[in-house]
């Protein structure tokens, strides 16, 4: 039997996530958000979709950094890695367009 961890997650070593069920609520909120909705943060205005893409990219990079030297530790989910790659490719494309101008 799995022992429950604080926040509704599972005990370490068995799919544990420190945010437990709260993580699922954030995911649901992200899925329900209108990607074109404009949001502001730190004097910047961007769409909810762009904000969430940047959040996934940052989380994925931090996750990769944390497990880079820990053999046997799982990396970020494939969906997050794919989304991060798409975001980086868009950034590289924009940078290339700026360099040509």
mmCIF file of the C-alpha atoms, coordinates in Angstrom:
data_MODEL
# 
_entry.id   MODEL 
# 
loop_
_atom_site.group_PDB 
_atom_site.id 
_atom_site.type_symbol 
_atom_site.label_atom_id 
_atom_site.label_alt_id 
_atom_site.label_comp_id 
_atom_site.label_asym_id 
_atom_site.label_entity_id 
_atom_site.label_seq_id 
_atom_site.pdbx_PDB_ins_code 
_atom_site.Cartn_x 
_atom_site.Cartn_y 
_atom_site.Cartn_z 
_atom_site.occupancy 
_atom_site.B_iso_or_equiv 
_atom_site.pdbx_formal_charge 
_atom_site.auth_seq_id 
_atom_site.auth_comp_id 
_atom_site.auth_asym_id 
_atom_site.auth_atom_id 
_atom_site.pdbx_PDB_model_num 
ATOM 1   C CA . UNK A 1 1   ? 0.000  0.000  0.000   1.00 0.00 ? 1   UNK A CA 1 
ATOM 2   C CA . UNK A 1 2   ? 1.216  3.486  -0.825  1.00 0.00 ? 2   UNK A CA 1 
ATOM 3   C CA . UNK A 1 3   ? 1.450  5.955  1.999   1.00 0.00 ? 3   UNK A CA 1 
ATOM 4   C CA . UNK A 1 4   ? 0.012  9.348  1.203   1.00 0.00 ? 4   UNK A CA 1 
ATOM 5   C CA . UNK A 1 5   ? 2.257  12.369 1.301   1.00 0.00 ? 5   UNK A CA 1 
ATOM 6   C CA . UNK A 1 6   ? 1.142  15.847 2.356   1.00 0.00 ? 6   UNK A CA 1 
ATOM 7   C CA . UNK A 1 7   ? -0.972 17.530 -0.303  1.00 0.00 ? 7   UNK A CA 1 
ATOM 8   C CA . UNK A 1 8   ? -2.466 14.294 -1.592  1.00 0.00 ? 8   UNK A CA 1 
ATOM 9   C CA . UNK A 1 9   ? 0.606  13.051 -3.501  1.00 0.00 ? 9   UNK A CA 1 
ATOM 10  C CA . UNK A 1 10  ? 2.266  9.706  -3.048  1.00 0.00 ? 10  UNK A CA 1 
ATOM 11  C CA . UNK A 1 11  ? 5.253  8.971  -0.885  1.00 0.00 ? 11  UNK A CA 1 
ATOM 12  C CA . UNK A 1 12  ? 8.698  9.669  -2.405  1.00 0.00 ? 12  UNK A CA 1 
ATOM 13  C CA . UNK A 1 13  ? 9.844  7.040  -4.857  1.00 0.00 ? 13  UNK A CA 1 
ATOM 14  C CA . UNK A 1 14  ? 6.337  6.207  -6.069  1.00 0.00 ? 14  UNK A CA 1 
ATOM 15  C CA . UNK A 1 15  ? 5.220  9.029  -8.342  1.00 0.00 ? 15  UNK A CA 1 
ATOM 16  C CA . UNK A 1 16  ? 5.590  11.621 -5.600  1.00 0.00 ? 16  UNK A CA 1 
ATOM 17  C CA . UNK A 1 17  ? 5.001  15.232 -6.519  1.00 0.00 ? 17  UNK A CA 1 
ATOM 18  C CA . UNK A 1 18  ? 5.429  17.875 -3.807  1.00 0.00 ? 18  UNK A CA 1 
ATOM 19  C CA . UNK A 1 19  ? 2.331  19.761 -4.918  1.00 0.00 ? 19  UNK A CA 1 
ATOM 20  C CA . UNK A 1 20  ? 0.166  16.649 -4.977  1.00 0.00 ? 20  UNK A CA 1 
ATOM 21  C CA . UNK A 1 21  ? -3.390 17.364 -6.075  1.00 0.00 ? 21  UNK A CA 1 
ATOM 22  C CA . UNK A 1 22  ? -2.784 21.106 -6.241  1.00 0.00 ? 22  UNK A CA 1 
ATOM 23  C CA . UNK A 1 23  ? -0.676 20.512 -9.353  1.00 0.00 ? 23  UNK A CA 1 
ATOM 24  C CA . UNK A 1 24  ? -3.705 19.005 -11.070 1.00 0.00 ? 24  UNK A CA 1 
ATOM 25  C CA . UNK A 1 25  ? -5.798 22.083 -10.294 1.00 0.00 ? 25  UNK A CA 1 
ATOM 26  C CA . UNK A 1 26  ? -3.164 24.318 -11.911 1.00 0.00 ? 26  UNK A CA 1 
ATOM 27  C CA . UNK A 1 27  ? -3.114 22.098 -14.965 1.00 0.00 ? 27  UNK A CA 1 
ATOM 28  C CA . UNK A 1 28  ? -6.881 22.263 -15.240 1.00 0.00 ? 28  UNK A CA 1 
ATOM 29  C CA . UNK A 1 29  ? -6.806 26.037 -14.938 1.00 0.00 ? 29  UNK A CA 1 
ATOM 30  C CA . UNK A 1 30  ? -4.181 26.169 -17.702 1.00 0.00 ? 30  UNK A CA 1 
ATOM 31  C CA . UNK A 1 31  ? -6.292 23.965 -19.928 1.00 0.00 ? 31  UNK A CA 1 
ATOM 32  C CA . UNK A 1 32  ? -9.353 26.146 -19.326 1.00 0.00 ? 32  UNK A CA 1 
ATOM 33  C CA . UNK A 1 33  ? -7.542 29.447 -19.957 1.00 0.00 ? 33  UNK A CA 1 
ATOM 34  C CA . UNK A 1 34  ? -8.254 31.275 -23.197 1.00 0.00 ? 34  UNK A CA 1 
ATOM 35  C CA . UNK A 1 35  ? -4.837 31.207 -24.948 1.00 0.00 ? 35  UNK A CA 1 
ATOM 36  C CA . UNK A 1 36  ? -5.531 34.598 -26.534 1.00 0.00 ? 36  UNK A CA 1 
ATOM 37  C CA . UNK A 1 37  ? -6.456 36.302 -23.266 1.00 0.00 ? 37  UNK A CA 1 
ATOM 38  C CA . UNK A 1 38  ? -4.052 39.142 -22.482 1.00 0.00 ? 38  UNK A CA 1 
ATOM 39  C CA . UNK A 1 39  ? -2.383 38.993 -19.082 1.00 0.00 ? 39  UNK A CA 1 
ATOM 40  C CA . UNK A 1 40  ? 0.151  41.293 -17.463 1.00 0.00 ? 40  UNK A CA 1 
ATOM 41  C CA . UNK A 1 41  ? 3.060  40.549 -15.194 1.00 0.00 ? 41  UNK A CA 1 
ATOM 42  C CA . UNK A 1 42  ? 5.953  42.780 -14.168 1.00 0.00 ? 42  UNK A CA 1 
ATOM 43  C CA . UNK A 1 43  ? 5.038  45.540 -16.607 1.00 0.00 ? 43  UNK A CA 1 
ATOM 44  C CA . UNK A 1 44  ? 4.804  43.079 -19.510 1.00 0.00 ? 44  UNK A CA 1 
ATOM 45  C CA . UNK A 1 45  ? 1.614  42.175 -21.386 1.00 0.00 ? 45  UNK A CA 1 
ATOM 46  C CA . UNK A 1 46  ? 1.369  38.864 -23.209 1.00 0.00 ? 46  UNK A CA 1 
ATOM 47  C CA . UNK A 1 47  ? -1.222 36.233 -24.005 1.00 0.00 ? 47  UNK A CA 1 
ATOM 48  C CA . UNK A 1 48  ? -2.119 33.516 -21.533 1.00 0.00 ? 48  UNK A CA 1 
ATOM 49  C CA . UNK A 1 49  ? -0.883 30.978 -24.099 1.00 0.00 ? 49  UNK A CA 1 
ATOM 50  C CA . UNK A 1 50  ? 2.532  32.644 -24.349 1.00 0.00 ? 50  UNK A CA 1 
ATOM 51  C CA . UNK A 1 51  ? 2.768  32.942 -20.559 1.00 0.00 ? 51  UNK A CA 1 
ATOM 52  C CA . UNK A 1 52  ? 1.970  29.244 -20.114 1.00 0.00 ? 52  UNK A CA 1 
ATOM 53  C CA . UNK A 1 53  ? 4.454  28.252 -22.849 1.00 0.00 ? 53  UNK A CA 1 
ATOM 54  C CA . UNK A 1 54  ? 7.186  30.226 -21.077 1.00 0.00 ? 54  UNK A CA 1 
ATOM 55  C CA . UNK A 1 55  ? 6.220  28.601 -17.767 1.00 0.00 ? 55  UNK A CA 1 
ATOM 56  C CA . UNK A 1 56  ? 6.463  25.095 -19.269 1.00 0.00 ? 56  UNK A CA 1 
ATOM 57  C CA . UNK A 1 57  ? 9.821  25.963 -20.862 1.00 0.00 ? 57  UNK A CA 1 
ATOM 58  C CA . UNK A 1 58  ? 11.234 27.272 -17.590 1.00 0.00 ? 58  UNK A CA 1 
ATOM 59  C CA . UNK A 1 59  ? 9.935  24.326 -15.564 1.00 0.00 ? 59  UNK A CA 1 
ATOM 60  C CA . UNK A 1 60  ? 11.311 21.835 -18.103 1.00 0.00 ? 60  UNK A CA 1 
ATOM 61  C CA . UNK A 1 61  ? 14.766 23.461 -18.150 1.00 0.00 ? 61  UNK A CA 1 
ATOM 62  C CA . UNK A 1 62  ? 14.920 23.501 -14.342 1.00 0.00 ? 62  UNK A CA 1 
ATOM 63  C CA . UNK A 1 63  ? 13.861 19.849 -14.241 1.00 0.00 ? 63  UNK A CA 1 
ATOM 64  C CA . UNK A 1 64  ? 16.548 18.877 -16.772 1.00 0.00 ? 64  UNK A CA 1 
ATOM 65  C CA . UNK A 1 65  ? 19.133 20.803 -14.774 1.00 0.00 ? 65  UNK A CA 1 
ATOM 66  C CA . UNK A 1 66  ? 18.144 19.106 -11.512 1.00 0.00 ? 66  UNK A CA 1 
ATOM 67  C CA . UNK A 1 67  ? 18.345 15.542 -12.855 1.00 0.00 ? 67  UNK A CA 1 
ATOM 68  C CA . UNK A 1 68  ? 21.349 16.022 -15.174 1.00 0.00 ? 68  UNK A CA 1 
ATOM 69  C CA . UNK A 1 69  ? 23.813 14.417 -12.762 1.00 0.00 ? 69  UNK A CA 1 
ATOM 70  C CA . UNK A 1 70  ? 21.462 12.031 -10.988 1.00 0.00 ? 70  UNK A CA 1 
ATOM 71  C CA . UNK A 1 71  ? 21.572 8.629  -12.690 1.00 0.00 ? 71  UNK A CA 1 
ATOM 72  C CA . UNK A 1 72  ? 18.266 6.833  -12.688 1.00 0.00 ? 72  UNK A CA 1 
ATOM 73  C CA . UNK A 1 73  ? 16.155 9.927  -12.048 1.00 0.00 ? 73  UNK A CA 1 
ATOM 74  C CA . UNK A 1 74  ? 13.384 10.567 -14.527 1.00 0.00 ? 74  UNK A CA 1 
ATOM 75  C CA . UNK A 1 75  ? 13.533 13.668 -16.661 1.00 0.00 ? 75  UNK A CA 1 
ATOM 76  C CA . UNK A 1 76  ? 10.595 15.923 -17.458 1.00 0.00 ? 76  UNK A CA 1 
ATOM 77  C CA . UNK A 1 77  ? 7.559  14.435 -19.221 1.00 0.00 ? 77  UNK A CA 1 
ATOM 78  C CA . UNK A 1 78  ? 7.785  14.010 -23.006 1.00 0.00 ? 78  UNK A CA 1 
ATOM 79  C CA . UNK A 1 79  ? 4.900  16.442 -23.545 1.00 0.00 ? 79  UNK A CA 1 
ATOM 80  C CA . UNK A 1 80  ? 6.762  19.189 -21.654 1.00 0.00 ? 80  UNK A CA 1 
ATOM 81  C CA . UNK A 1 81  ? 9.978  18.511 -23.556 1.00 0.00 ? 81  UNK A CA 1 
ATOM 82  C CA . UNK A 1 82  ? 8.135  18.648 -26.898 1.00 0.00 ? 82  UNK A CA 1 
ATOM 83  C CA . UNK A 1 83  ? 6.382  21.902 -25.974 1.00 0.00 ? 83  UNK A CA 1 
ATOM 84  C CA . UNK A 1 84  ? 9.690  23.388 -24.812 1.00 0.00 ? 84  UNK A CA 1 
ATOM 85  C CA . UNK A 1 85  ? 11.367 22.398 -28.074 1.00 0.00 ? 85  UNK A CA 1 
ATOM 86  C CA . UNK A 1 86  ? 8.565  24.103 -30.041 1.00 0.00 ? 86  UNK A CA 1 
ATOM 87  C CA . UNK A 1 87  ? 9.000  27.264 -27.966 1.00 0.00 ? 87  UNK A CA 1 
ATOM 88  C CA . UNK A 1 88  ? 12.796 27.279 -28.442 1.00 0.00 ? 88  UNK A CA 1 
ATOM 89  C CA . UNK A 1 89  ? 12.389 26.765 -32.187 1.00 0.00 ? 89  UNK A CA 1 
ATOM 90  C CA . UNK A 1 90  ? 10.039 29.767 -32.356 1.00 0.00 ? 90  UNK A CA 1 
ATOM 91  C CA . UNK A 1 91  ? 12.540 31.879 -30.405 1.00 0.00 ? 91  UNK A CA 1 
ATOM 92  C CA . UNK A 1 92  ? 15.371 30.782 -32.711 1.00 0.00 ? 92  UNK A CA 1 
ATOM 93  C CA . UNK A 1 93  ? 13.253 31.578 -35.767 1.00 0.00 ? 93  UNK A CA 1 
ATOM 94  C CA . UNK A 1 94  ? 12.460 35.076 -34.453 1.00 0.00 ? 94  UNK A CA 1 
ATOM 95  C CA . UNK A 1 95  ? 16.130 35.664 -33.632 1.00 0.00 ? 95  UNK A CA 1 
ATOM 96  C CA . UNK A 1 96  ? 17.094 34.550 -37.135 1.00 0.00 ? 96  UNK A CA 1 
ATOM 97  C CA . UNK A 1 97  ? 14.505 36.909 -38.673 1.00 0.00 ? 97  UNK A CA 1 
ATOM 98  C CA . UNK A 1 98  ? 15.859 39.802 -36.562 1.00 0.00 ? 98  UNK A CA 1 
ATOM 99  C CA . UNK A 1 99  ? 19.432 39.016 -37.643 1.00 0.00 ? 99  UNK A CA 1 
ATOM 100 C CA . UNK A 1 100 ? 18.417 39.147 -41.318 1.00 0.00 ? 100 UNK A CA 1 
ATOM 101 C CA . UNK A 1 101 ? 16.638 42.497 -40.992 1.00 0.00 ? 101 UNK A CA 1 
# 
